[in-house]
């Protein structure tokens, strides 16, 4: 560390700093936080120049490396401005409020896969159950899985992805509004509907590897957007992507979709290894990536989109995900 470098323990979530771009890496760039002589990961959808000096916002540490967001991308929401109970919760709020805004699909509730075992923890109607108590119980039990809901009253369907009792993904669709919203808006709308008497709800578990990888769709960094047959072989792109994920034990979600038929398949990469793939149309999960490769082989217009979840989001420095009661009405 340089003699005039500041103590890294003084860095706080949401703090503005200046970074020097050092080298490209999947999802962004390796950077150095000036004045701290500290290595960092700086996500970026834009092409930056090596050596460029850019403003950034500190999120958290993981080992000897920091996670950043661009300073101009942080909206500094009220939650960050007025403070949160812990530095770990503030770190998640800075990340979630300032950077990821990736995932929107039309009526895509089925993208969150059903129970692998077919077993439901709960299948209830809001009118017959204390929904707030159920949500509190799910949070306390640190459920990793899914809540799916359907309301005949407002013609909506929704699904929330839970990791250790906190929401790390949410899809909400309503017939008058077919376009799904970003995570926070979807979660707020879903919580509102759960309080309606007519809403039917299912709760079930999913493997940690599936949930944490799928959460990259909602809270991750794009690392391979729009890789089409015109730009190269999508199957080869997936093959080339895997070594870089394996080298760093990264967690990611790879999506292959086509326009010639309603096909979309997700591939889950957990700590650098392919865990399995899920066909949304067929509602079918299989180990490995064979389903993705087959769709690439069979389609002339396959498109690959990949999303990386920074490993800092899985560290003890972050309380990952939204509390289930964050947007529920009092």
C-alpha positions as CSV (number, residue, x, y, z in Angstrom):
1,X,0.0,0.0,0.0
2,X,1.3,3.4,-0.9
3,X,2.4,5.6,2.0
4,X,-0.3,8.2,1.5
5,X,-3.1,5.6,1.0
6,X,-6.0,5.8,3.4
7,X,-7.1,3.0,5.7
8,X,-9.6,0.8,3.8
9,X,-11.6,0.2,7.0
10,X,-12.8,3.8,6.7
11,X,-14.7,2.9,3.5
12,X,-18.5,2.9,4.0
13,X,-21.3,1.6,1.7
14,X,-22.5,4.5,-0.5
15,X,-19.2,6.4,-0.2
16,X,-18.1,8.3,-3.4
17,X,-14.5,7.5,-4.6
18,X,-12.4,7.8,-7.7
19,X,-11.2,4.7,-9.7
20,X,-8.7,4.0,-12.4
21,X,-9.7,1.4,-14.9
22,X,-7.0,-1.3,-15.1
23,X,-8.3,-4.3,-17.3
24,X,-11.4,-5.8,-18.7
25,X,-13.1,-8.7,-17.0
26,X,-16.6,-10.4,-17.5
27,X,-19.3,-7.8,-16.6
28,X,-17.0,-4.8,-16.3
29,X,-13.4,-3.9,-15.3
30,X,-10.8,-4.5,-12.8
31,X,-10.1,-1.1,-11.2
32,X,-8.0,0.5,-8.5
33,X,-9.6,2.8,-6.0
34,X,-7.3,5.8,-5.9
35,X,-6.3,7.1,-2.4
36,X,-6.8,3.6,-1.1
37,X,-4.6,1.7,-3.5
38,X,-7.3,-1.0,-3.4
39,X,-8.4,-3.4,-6.2
40,X,-12.0,-3.3,-7.1
41,X,-14.6,-4.8,-9.5
42,X,-16.3,-2.0,-11.5
43,X,-19.4,-3.3,-13.4
44,X,-20.0,-1.5,-16.7
45,X,-22.2,-1.8,-19.7
46,X,-20.2,0.8,-21.5
47,X,-16.7,0.5,-23.0
48,X,-14.1,2.2,-20.9
49,X,-10.5,3.0,-21.7
50,X,-7.7,1.4,-19.8
51,X,-6.2,4.0,-17.5
52,X,-9.4,6.1,-17.5
53,X,-10.3,7.8,-14.2
54,X,-14.0,7.5,-13.3
55,X,-16.2,8.4,-10.3
56,X,-17.6,5.4,-8.5
57,X,-19.5,4.4,-5.4
58,X,-18.3,1.9,-2.8
59,X,-20.6,-1.0,-2.1
60,X,-18.6,-3.5,0.1
61,X,-15.5,-5.6,0.5
62,X,-14.9,-9.3,-0.2
63,X,-11.5,-10.3,1.0
64,X,-9.0,-7.8,-0.4
65,X,-11.3,-6.6,-3.3
66,X,-14.1,-4.1,-3.4
67,X,-17.3,-4.0,-5.3
68,X,-18.3,-0.7,-6.9
69,X,-21.1,1.0,-8.8
70,X,-20.8,4.0,-11.1
71,X,-21.3,7.2,-9.1
72,X,-23.7,8.6,-11.7
73,X,-25.9,5.5,-11.5
74,X,-26.7,5.7,-7.8
75,X,-30.0,7.3,-7.2
76,X,-29.2,7.6,-3.5
77,X,-32.7,6.5,-2.5
78,X,-34.3,7.4,0.8
79,X,-33.3,4.1,2.3
80,X,-29.6,4.9,1.8
81,X,-30.0,8.6,2.7
82,X,-31.7,8.0,6.0
83,X,-29.6,5.0,6.9
84,X,-30.3,1.3,7.4
85,X,-29.9,-0.8,10.6
86,X,-26.5,-2.3,9.5
87,X,-23.7,-1.7,7.0
88,X,-24.6,-5.0,5.4
89,X,-28.1,-3.9,4.6
90,X,-26.9,-0.6,3.4
91,X,-24.4,-2.3,1.0
92,X,-27.3,-4.3,-0.5
93,X,-29.5,-1.2,-0.9
94,X,-26.6,0.7,-2.6
95,X,-26.2,-2.1,-5.1
96,X,-29.9,-2.9,-5.7
97,X,-30.9,0.8,-5.9
98,X,-28.1,2.0,-8.1
99,X,-27.0,-0.6,-10.6
100,X,-29.0,-3.6,-11.8
101,X,-32.1,-2.9,-13.9
102,X,-31.8,-5.8,-16.2
103,X,-34.8,-8.1,-16.5
104,X,-38.2,-7.4,-18.1
105,X,-40.4,-9.9,-19.9
106,X,-44.0,-10.2,-20.9
107,X,-46.1,-12.3,-18.4
108,X,-43.1,-14.4,-17.4
109,X,-44.1,-15.8,-14.0
110,X,-43.3,-19.3,-15.3
111,X,-39.7,-18.3,-15.6
112,X,-39.4,-19.2,-11.9
113,X,-39.4,-22.9,-12.0
114,X,-41.8,-25.2,-10.0
115,X,-40.8,-27.5,-7.2
116,X,-38.4,-30.2,-8.3
117,X,-40.0,-32.6,-5.9
118,X,-43.6,-31.6,-6.5
119,X,-43.9,-31.0,-2.8
120,X,-45.6,-27.8,-1.6
121,X,-44.7,-26.3,1.8
122,X,-48.0,-24.3,1.7
123,X,-51.0,-23.9,-0.7
124,X,-53.4,-21.4,0.8
125,X,-55.9,-18.7,0.1
126,X,-55.3,-15.3,1.6
127,X,-58.8,-15.2,3.1
128,X,-58.1,-18.4,5.0
129,X,-54.7,-17.5,6.4
130,X,-52.8,-14.8,8.2
131,X,-50.5,-13.8,5.3
132,X,-48.3,-11.4,7.3
133,X,-47.7,-14.2,9.8
134,X,-46.8,-16.6,7.0
135,X,-44.4,-14.1,5.5
136,X,-42.7,-13.6,8.9
137,X,-42.5,-17.4,9.3
138,X,-40.9,-17.8,5.9
139,X,-38.3,-15.1,6.7
140,X,-37.6,-16.6,10.1
141,X,-37.1,-20.1,8.7
142,X,-34.8,-18.7,6.0
143,X,-36.7,-20.5,3.2
144,X,-34.9,-20.8,-0.1
145,X,-37.5,-21.3,-2.8
146,X,-40.5,-19.5,-4.3
147,X,-43.8,-17.9,-3.5
148,X,-46.3,-18.0,-6.4
149,X,-49.5,-16.1,-6.2
150,X,-52.6,-15.6,-8.4
151,X,-55.4,-13.1,-7.9
152,X,-58.7,-13.5,-9.7
153,X,-59.8,-10.2,-8.4
154,X,-57.2,-8.1,-10.2
155,X,-56.2,-10.8,-12.8
156,X,-52.6,-11.0,-11.7
157,X,-49.9,-13.6,-11.4
158,X,-46.7,-13.2,-9.5
159,X,-43.7,-15.1,-8.2
160,X,-41.0,-14.1,-5.7
161,X,-37.7,-15.9,-5.5
162,X,-36.4,-16.3,-1.9
163,X,-32.9,-16.9,-0.8
164,X,-32.5,-17.6,2.9
165,X,-35.9,-15.9,3.6
166,X,-35.2,-12.8,1.6
167,X,-36.5,-11.8,-1.9
168,X,-33.8,-11.9,-4.6
169,X,-36.1,-11.8,-7.6
170,X,-39.7,-11.1,-8.4
171,X,-42.0,-11.2,-11.5
172,X,-45.5,-9.6,-11.6
173,X,-47.9,-9.8,-14.5
174,X,-51.4,-8.3,-14.8
175,X,-53.6,-8.6,-17.8
176,X,-54.1,-4.8,-18.2
177,X,-50.3,-4.4,-17.8
178,X,-48.7,-7.3,-19.7
179,X,-45.1,-5.9,-19.4
180,X,-43.5,-7.0,-16.2
181,X,-41.9,-4.4,-14.0
182,X,-38.4,-4.3,-12.4
183,X,-37.9,-6.2,-9.1
184,X,-38.9,-3.6,-6.6
185,X,-42.1,-2.5,-8.5
186,X,-43.0,-6.2,-9.0
187,X,-42.5,-7.0,-5.3
188,X,-44.6,-4.1,-4.2
189,X,-47.5,-5.1,-6.5
190,X,-47.2,-8.7,-5.4
191,X,-47.3,-7.8,-1.7
192,X,-50.4,-5.6,-2.3
193,X,-52.2,-8.6,-4.0
194,X,-51.3,-11.0,-1.3
195,X,-53.5,-9.0,1.0
196,X,-56.5,-9.4,-1.2
197,X,-59.0,-12.0,0.0
198,X,-59.2,-13.9,-3.3
199,X,-55.4,-14.4,-3.8
200,X,-54.2,-18.0,-3.9
201,X,-50.7,-18.7,-2.9
202,X,-48.2,-21.6,-3.2
203,X,-44.9,-21.8,-1.3
204,X,-42.2,-24.4,-2.1
205,X,-38.5,-25.0,-1.8
206,X,-35.8,-24.9,-4.5
207,X,-32.1,-25.8,-4.4
208,X,-29.7,-23.1,-3.3
209,X,-27.8,-23.4,-6.5
210,X,-30.8,-22.7,-8.7
211,X,-32.0,-19.7,-6.6
212,X,-28.7,-18.0,-6.2
213,X,-27.9,-18.4,-9.9
214,X,-31.3,-17.3,-11.1
215,X,-31.1,-14.2,-8.8
216,X,-28.4,-12.9,-11.2
217,X,-31.3,-12.2,-13.7
218,X,-32.6,-9.6,-11.3
219,X,-29.6,-8.4,-9.3
220,X,-26.7,-9.3,-11.5
221,X,-24.4,-7.8,-14.2
222,X,-25.0,-8.5,-17.9
223,X,-21.9,-10.3,-19.3
224,X,-23.1,-11.6,-22.6
225,X,-26.1,-9.7,-24.0
226,X,-27.3,-10.4,-27.5
227,X,-24.9,-13.0,-28.6
228,X,-26.7,-14.1,-31.8
229,X,-25.9,-16.4,-34.7
230,X,-25.1,-13.3,-36.8
231,X,-22.4,-12.3,-34.3
232,X,-21.0,-15.8,-33.9
233,X,-22.0,-19.3,-32.8
234,X,-24.2,-19.0,-29.6
235,X,-23.2,-22.5,-28.5
236,X,-19.5,-21.6,-28.9
237,X,-20.1,-18.5,-26.9
238,X,-21.5,-20.5,-24.0
239,X,-18.5,-22.9,-24.2
240,X,-16.1,-20.0,-24.3
241,X,-17.8,-18.3,-21.4
242,X,-17.6,-21.2,-19.0
243,X,-13.7,-21.2,-18.4
244,X,-13.8,-17.6,-17.2
245,X,-16.6,-18.4,-14.8
246,X,-14.9,-21.6,-13.6
247,X,-11.6,-19.8,-13.0
248,X,-13.1,-17.4,-10.5
249,X,-15.8,-19.7,-9.1
250,X,-18.4,-17.3,-10.3
251,X,-22.2,-17.7,-10.1
252,X,-24.3,-16.8,-13.2
253,X,-27.4,-17.4,-15.1
254,X,-27.3,-18.0,-18.9
255,X,-30.5,-17.6,-21.0
256,X,-30.9,-18.9,-24.5
257,X,-34.0,-17.7,-26.3
258,X,-35.4,-17.8,-29.8
259,X,-37.9,-15.7,-31.8
260,X,-39.1,-18.4,-34.3
261,X,-40.9,-20.2,-31.5
262,X,-41.6,-19.4,-27.8
263,X,-38.5,-21.1,-26.5
264,X,-36.5,-20.0,-23.6
265,X,-34.1,-22.0,-21.5
266,X,-32.1,-21.0,-18.4
267,X,-28.7,-22.4,-17.4
268,X,-27.6,-22.2,-13.8
269,X,-23.9,-21.8,-13.1
270,X,-23.0,-22.1,-9.4
271,X,-19.5,-21.4,-8.2
272,X,-18.1,-21.9,-11.7
273,X,-19.9,-25.2,-12.4
274,X,-23.0,-25.8,-14.6
275,X,-25.6,-27.0,-12.1
276,X,-28.6,-27.6,-14.5
277,X,-30.9,-26.0,-17.0
278,X,-34.6,-25.3,-17.0
279,X,-37.0,-25.1,-20.0
280,X,-39.6,-22.5,-19.3
281,X,-42.0,-23.7,-22.0
282,X,-41.8,-27.4,-21.0
283,X,-41.4,-26.6,-17.2
284,X,-38.6,-29.1,-17.2
285,X,-35.3,-29.1,-15.2
286,X,-32.3,-31.3,-16.1
287,X,-28.8,-31.5,-14.8
288,X,-26.1,-30.0,-17.0
289,X,-26.4,-27.7,-20.0
290,X,-27.6,-30.1,-22.7
291,X,-31.0,-28.3,-23.1
292,X,-29.2,-25.0,-23.9
293,X,-26.9,-26.7,-26.4
294,X,-29.7,-28.5,-28.1
295,X,-31.7,-25.2,-28.5
296,X,-28.7,-23.5,-30.0
297,X,-28.3,-26.4,-32.4
298,X,-31.9,-26.5,-33.5
299,X,-32.6,-22.8,-33.9
300,X,-31.3,-20.4,-36.5
301,X,-32.0,-17.3,-34.4
302,X,-30.9,-18.3,-30.9
303,X,-29.8,-15.4,-28.6
304,X,-27.7,-15.8,-25.5
305,X,-27.9,-13.4,-22.6
306,X,-25.7,-14.1,-19.5
307,X,-25.8,-12.4,-16.1
308,X,-23.1,-12.6,-13.4
309,X,-23.8,-12.3,-9.7
310,X,-20.8,-10.6,-8.1
311,X,-19.5,-12.9,-5.4
312,X,-19.5,-10.0,-3.0
313,X,-23.3,-10.3,-2.9
314,X,-22.9,-13.7,-1.3
315,X,-20.4,-12.6,1.3
316,X,-20.9,-11.9,5.0
317,X,-20.5,-8.2,4.1
318,X,-24.0,-8.1,2.5
319,X,-27.5,-9.0,3.7
320,X,-28.5,-10.2,0.3
321,X,-32.1,-9.5,-0.8
322,X,-35.2,-7.6,0.3
323,X,-37.0,-8.4,3.5
324,X,-40.3,-10.0,2.8
325,X,-42.1,-7.3,4.7
326,X,-40.4,-4.4,3.0
327,X,-43.3,-3.5,0.8
328,X,-46.2,-5.1,2.7
329,X,-48.9,-2.7,3.8
330,X,-49.3,-2.0,7.5
